[in-house]
C-alpha cells in the first residue's frame, strides 16, 4: 500500500485550487492563513493521501512536491485449526 506526503511551498502557492480539484482523495484544502503575497495557500487537510501526484502535476507554479511512502501492511495473526479425521 502506498501513501503520500504533500509539501506545499506556501510562499509560492497562489491558491488557485487546481490541486484541490484534482485530488481524488479530497486530501487538500485552502488554509485559513495567508502568505506574504496575500493568498490563501493549499494544505493537506486529511491524512489519506495516496501519493498519486495529481496535485503536483496540475500546479501551474510547481509549488507542490509529493513524497511517496510504502506503508507496511499490518499482519493479522493466523489461527491454525487442526482437523481431526475420524
N, C-alpha and C positions, 0 to 999 in steps of 0.2 A: 504494500500500500504506500502511496506517495502522498506527502503533504508539502505545503509550501509556506514560505515566509516572504511577505511582501514588504519591501523597503521603499518608501516614497521620499524623494528629495523635496522636502516641504517648501524650500525657498524657490524651487523651480516650478512646482505644480501651480497651474492656473485655475484649478477647479473646474475643468471643462466637463467632467463627469463621463467621459468616454469609457474610462476604465470601469466605472461603476456599472454602466450599461452592459459592458462586455463580460462581466463576471457571472458565470453560470451558478456559482455558489452563493451569490449575494453577500460576499465577504467584505466588500468595500463600501465606504460611505464618506460623506464630507465631514470634516472636523468642524467643531463649533468655534475653533480658533482661526485666526487669520495669519498669513505670513507677512513679511515686510512689504510685499508688493500689494497687500490688501486683498488677497484671495483666500477663500476657504480651500484648504487642500484635502486631497484624498487620504484616507487612512484605513487600516484594517479594523473592521468593527466586529468580526466574528472569527473564531479560531477554527474555521472549516475549509481553509484554502487547500486546494488540491495541487497547486503548483502548475496549473495549465498554461500560464504566462499570457493569457489573453489580454490582461490589463497592460502589461509591458509592451505588447505588440501594437496596441492601438494608441498608446500615449504619444501625442504629437511632439512633446518636449523631451522625451526619453527620461522622464522623471521617476520611472518605476523600475526596480530590479526585483526579480523573483528568484529566491533560492529554493531549490527542490531538495527535499529530505526524504529518505526512506524511513517509514515508520516500521518498527518491529512489531510483528503480529503477536498478540497475546496468546500464549499456549494454553489450551484448555486441557486440564488433566483428563486422561482417558481411563475409564474403568474397564478392567478386563472381567468379562463374565464367563465363567467356566461352564461348559455344558457337560452334563453327565449323560453318557449313553446308557440306556437301560438294557 
